[in-house]
Each structure stands twice: as C-alpha cells, then as structure tokens.
Amino acid sequence: MAQLADGELAEWETRTGPCHLKTGAIASDGRWAMTVYATVSLPEGKHEAALRALRDTWKADGWQIYADEEQTDRRLLGGEDPEAATHFTLTARKAAPRISMVVNVFEFRRSAAALSSIR
C-alpha cells in the first residue's frame, strides 16, 4: 500500500487474539486472528489517486471490493484477498496528511505466508 501510494508507512501496531467462530466461541484448533493498524503518510491531494490505484490493483488481482465510498469528511476503501483470508480497510480523512489502514487476517495459522505482502 505504501509503495503504491508513494507514501511512508508509519505507526505500525499488531494485535493478535484467538479466532472467534460465527457462534462466538473460540476456535479449539489453535487458529488465531491478527489485526494490524498503520498509517501511510500522504498529502491529502494524493489520497484519491492512491486509493483509486489500489482499488484497481485489488480488482485486477481478483480481490472482492466490499467498500468504496466517499463521505463528507472521509473516503473509505475496503477489500478482501480471498486466497489469504485478509481484509484491508483504508480511510482517508479530509485535511489529514495520511491514510489510516486496518488489516485483518483471519485463521492466522493458514494465512501466515501471505503476511509478507502486507508491508
């Protein structure tokens, strides 16, 4: 994301926890979920082009786009890589010099190899 947007990745934070099933129960087979929070430093004037380029890249790679909307104070883009069980949500707020990024990896044990593509 940072490379595509020509921005700098900052404020990287990773949290892990047990994988919760749709029933709310914790998976008993050792699966974990991981959430990554980060920002990409980027001037507001470059937000739209960066998010458009990222959306187009995701589509070309076969990702599902589950959010692509502009609101009064922010622009939101969300996509899922179906092969890696990875969800990305990007938020660009007006007048902010960054794009906020949240990455959710479900069933961590199965998806660990895909994590190298996040950075």
DAGIUR-V764323 format. One record per residue. N is the residue number from 1. SS is DSSP state (H for helix, E for strand, C for the rest). PSI is psi in radians with two decimals (999 if undefined). NEAR is the number of other C-alpha atoms within 12 Angstrom. Layout:
BEGIN
n->N ss->SS psi->PSI near->NEAR
n->N ss->SS psi->PSI near->NEAR
END
This chain:
BEGIN
n->1 ss->C psi->-0.87 near->34
n->2 ss->H psi->-0.72 near->27
n->3 ss->H psi->-0.77 near->17
n->4 ss->H psi->-0.66 near->24
n->5 ss->H psi->-0.13 near->28
n->6 ss->C psi->0.74 near->21
n->7 ss->C psi->-3.12 near->23
n->8 ss->E psi->2.25 near->22
n->9 ss->E psi->2.29 near->24
n->10 ss->E psi->2.96 near->21
n->11 ss->E psi->0.77 near->17
n->12 ss->E psi->2.20 near->20
n->13 ss->E psi->2.35 near->17
n->14 ss->E psi->2.37 near->19
n->15 ss->E psi->2.39 near->18
n->16 ss->E psi->2.77 near->21
n->17 ss->E psi->2.95 near->21
n->18 ss->E psi->2.59 near->23
n->19 ss->C psi->2.19 near->26
n->20 ss->E psi->2.31 near->21
n->21 ss->C psi->2.94 near->17
n->22 ss->C psi->-0.42 near->8
n->23 ss->C psi->-0.19 near->8
n->24 ss->C psi->-0.24 near->9
n->25 ss->C psi->2.72 near->11
n->26 ss->E psi->2.34 near->17
n->27 ss->C psi->2.29 near->20
n->28 ss->C psi->-0.04 near->12
n->29 ss->C psi->0.21 near->15
n->30 ss->C psi->0.09 near->17
n->31 ss->C psi->2.52 near->22
n->32 ss->E psi->2.69 near->25
n->33 ss->E psi->2.61 near->29
n->34 ss->E psi->2.40 near->30
n->35 ss->E psi->2.31 near->28
n->36 ss->E psi->2.33 near->29
n->37 ss->E psi->2.35 near->27
n->38 ss->E psi->2.93 near->29
n->39 ss->E psi->2.69 near->30
n->40 ss->E psi->2.01 near->34
n->41 ss->E psi->2.14 near->28
n->42 ss->C psi->2.29 near->31
n->43 ss->C psi->2.58 near->22
n->44 ss->H psi->-0.66 near->25
n->45 ss->H psi->-0.28 near->19
n->46 ss->H psi->-0.07 near->25
n->47 ss->H psi->-0.92 near->36
n->48 ss->H psi->-0.81 near->28
n->49 ss->H psi->-0.69 near->19
n->50 ss->H psi->-0.79 near->32
n->51 ss->H psi->-0.66 near->41
n->52 ss->H psi->-0.78 near->26
n->53 ss->H psi->-0.70 near->21
n->54 ss->H psi->-0.78 near->30
n->55 ss->H psi->-0.79 near->33
n->56 ss->H psi->-0.68 near->20
n->57 ss->H psi->-0.80 near->20
n->58 ss->H psi->-0.81 near->26
n->59 ss->H psi->-0.78 near->19
n->60 ss->H psi->-0.51 near->13
n->61 ss->C psi->0.05 near->16
n->62 ss->C psi->0.27 near->16
n->63 ss->C psi->2.73 near->24
n->64 ss->E psi->2.22 near->24
n->65 ss->E psi->2.00 near->28
n->66 ss->E psi->-0.12 near->20
n->67 ss->E psi->2.28 near->21
n->68 ss->E psi->1.50 near->24
n->69 ss->E psi->2.62 near->21
n->70 ss->E psi->2.27 near->20
n->71 ss->C psi->3.11 near->14
n->72 ss->C psi->-0.76 near->11
n->73 ss->C psi->0.01 near->14
n->74 ss->E psi->2.86 near->22
n->75 ss->E psi->2.33 near->29
n->76 ss->E psi->2.36 near->32
n->77 ss->E psi->2.27 near->36
n->78 ss->E psi->2.41 near->32
n->79 ss->E psi->2.76 near->32
n->80 ss->E psi->2.28 near->28
n->81 ss->E psi->1.80 near->31
n->82 ss->C psi->-0.45 near->21
n->83 ss->C psi->-0.50 near->20
n->84 ss->C psi->0.05 near->27
n->85 ss->C psi->0.76 near->26
n->86 ss->E psi->2.29 near->34
n->87 ss->E psi->2.30 near->34
n->88 ss->E psi->2.34 near->39
n->89 ss->E psi->2.19 near->34
n->90 ss->E psi->2.34 near->40
n->91 ss->E psi->2.17 near->34
n->92 ss->E psi->1.97 near->38
n->93 ss->E psi->2.51 near->27
n->94 ss->C psi->2.49 near->23
n->95 ss->C psi->0.29 near->17
n->96 ss->C psi->2.40 near->21
n->97 ss->C psi->0.63 near->21
n->98 ss->E psi->2.87 near->34
n->99 ss->E psi->2.24 near->40
n->100 ss->E psi->2.45 near->37
n->101 ss->E psi->2.34 near->35
n->102 ss->E psi->2.24 near->32
n->103 ss->E psi->2.20 near->36
n->104 ss->E psi->2.18 near->35
n->105 ss->E psi->2.06 near->37
n->106 ss->C psi->2.66 near->34
n->107 ss->C psi->1.01 near->31
n->108 ss->H psi->-0.70 near->28
n->109 ss->H psi->-0.71 near->23
n->110 ss->H psi->-0.49 near->21
n->111 ss->H psi->0.05 near->25
n->112 ss->H psi->-0.63 near->22
n->113 ss->H psi->-0.47 near->16
n->114 ss->H psi->-0.20 near->22
n->115 ss->H psi->-0.43 near->25
n->116 ss->H psi->-0.40 near->10
n->117 ss->H psi->-0.21 near->16
n->118 ss->C psi->-0.82 near->29
n->119 ss->C psi->999 near->20
END
